[in-house]
Amino acid sequence: MRGSAARARAATSAASAAGSKRGTRRPPATGSAPPRREREASAPRATERTPANQSAQKALQLLDYFRTHGHARLSELAAHAGLNMSTALRLTLALQAQGAIVRQPGTRQYVLGSWVLELASSLLREQPLLQQAHAVLAELRDQTGETASLWVRDGTSRICLDRAESRHGLRSGADIGARLPPHRGAAGKVLLAYLPAEQREAILAAIEREGGARLDALRQELQRIPAQGYAVSLAEREPGVGSVAVPIADPRGRVSLVLNISGPLDRFDEAHRAQAAALLQRASAQLSIHSLLWV
């Protein structure tokens, strides 16, 4: 009996050793986490570069070209997005099918399509600030007879968010979506004037390097704007056109939005500009409480 028991224990030990050599693993206990390799394989990767999201990024780059160009050839779109011509054509055809861009008849030029306008319209419908601002712009237009517009700072540029166009045959003002430099025009000067000093100086220095001219007079003007509460432009961006602009501050005192009125200087004279400045400041007070919803 003792010999049989000893032989049984020896056989069991030998079997265990053989299993260890073959790499046999015990099954995981019930309720334990799956092996690490399985967890990694099953976990989604948010930053994974799949062909689908790469194509979406390149399509957006094609659309981005139109932010600063009214029209484009296929070769220009391809160069902007870093694509070969066949890939650019494939993405362009997809954007055409969506209505995001259209090819002008008889040319090789592409322009933005109506789908982009519908997309922008949804922004106007959903943003409480823009809903309120459009009514204010229309009222300013009726009070002054000139074009009223709303601008937002975007990096080192400014963009026209909305406008109420003058009913005069001769009128002025940028289109909705226009992107303009910050240092020419009343709206741009207001946005610069309310930036932190270091950020403002960095933008002005970059403009000087590009244009090769000092902007010392502009620097002095920007220092005066916060004290007077508005900025004036006389034919700085367009010959014969003047404008007046005021900041819209959010409840925390930050300024990234501007109200602007512009018109031909032979009609929008000094007296009318002074009247417009007072009207703009009252309108700005109406919109300041809503601007927190935007910035």
Rosetta blueprint (number, residue, H / E / L):
1 M L
2 R H
3 G H
4 S H
5 A H
6 A H
7 R H
8 A H
9 R H
10 A H
11 A H
12 T H
13 S H
14 A H
15 A H
16 S H
17 A H
18 A H
19 G H
20 S H
21 K H
22 R L
23 G L
24 T L
25 R L
26 R L
27 P L
28 P L
29 A L
30 T L
31 G L
32 S L
33 A L
34 P L
35 P L
36 R H
37 R H
38 E H
39 R H
40 E H
41 A H
42 S H
43 A L
44 P L
45 R L
46 A L
47 T L
48 E L
49 R L
50 T L
51 P H
52 A H
53 N H
54 Q H
55 S H
56 A H
57 Q H
58 K H
59 A H
60 L H
61 Q H
62 L H
63 L H
64 D H
65 Y H
66 F H
67 R H
68 T L
69 H L
70 G L
71 H L
72 A E
73 R L
74 L H
75 S H
76 E H
77 L H
78 A H
79 A H
80 H H
81 A H
82 G L
83 L L
84 N L
85 M H
86 S H
87 T H
88 A H
89 L H
90 R H
91 L H
92 T H
93 L H
94 A H
95 L H
96 Q H
97 A H
98 Q H
99 G L
100 A L
101 I E
102 V E
103 R E
104 Q L
105 P L
106 G L
107 T L
108 R L
109 Q L
110 Y E
111 V E
112 L E
113 G L
114 S H
115 W H
116 V H
117 L H
118 E H
119 L H
120 A H
121 S H
122 S H
123 L H
124 L H
125 R H
126 E H
127 Q L
128 P H
129 L H
130 L H
131 Q H
132 Q H
133 A H
134 H H
135 A H
136 V H
137 L H
138 A H
139 E H
140 L H
141 R H
142 D H
143 Q H
144 T H
145 G L
146 E L
147 T E
148 A E
149 S E
150 L E
151 W E
152 V E
153 R E
154 D E
155 G L
156 T L
157 S E
158 R E
159 I E
160 C E
161 L E
162 D E
163 R E
164 A E
165 E L
166 S L
167 R L
168 H L
169 G L
170 L L
171 R L
172 S L
173 G L
174 A L
175 D L
176 I L
177 G L
178 A L
179 R E
180 L E
181 P L
182 P L
183 H L
184 R L
185 G L
186 A H
187 A H
188 G H
189 K H
190 V H
191 L H
192 L H
193 A H
194 Y L
195 L L
196 P L
197 A H
198 E H
199 Q H
200 R H
201 E H
202 A H
203 I H
204 L H
205 A H
206 A H
207 I H
208 E H
209 R H
210 E H
211 G H
212 G L
213 A L
214 R L
215 L L
216 D H
217 A H
218 L H
219 R H
220 Q H
221 E H
222 L H
223 Q H
224 R H
225 I H
226 P H
227 A H
228 Q H
229 G L
230 Y L
231 A E
232 V E
233 S E
234 L E
235 A L
236 E L
237 R L
238 E L
239 P L
240 G L
241 V E
242 G E
243 S E
244 V E
245 A E
246 V E
247 P E
248 I E
249 A E
250 D L
251 P L
252 R L
253 G L
254 R L
255 V E
256 S E
257 L E
258 V E
259 L E
260 N E
261 I E
262 S E
263 G E
264 P E
265 L L
266 D L
267 R L
268 F L
269 D L
270 E H
271 A H
272 H H
273 R H
274 A H
275 Q H
276 A H
277 A H
278 A H
279 L H
280 L H
281 Q H
282 R H
283 A H
284 S H
285 A H
286 Q H
287 L H
288 S H
289 I L
290 H L
291 S H
292 L H
293 L H
294 W L
295 V L
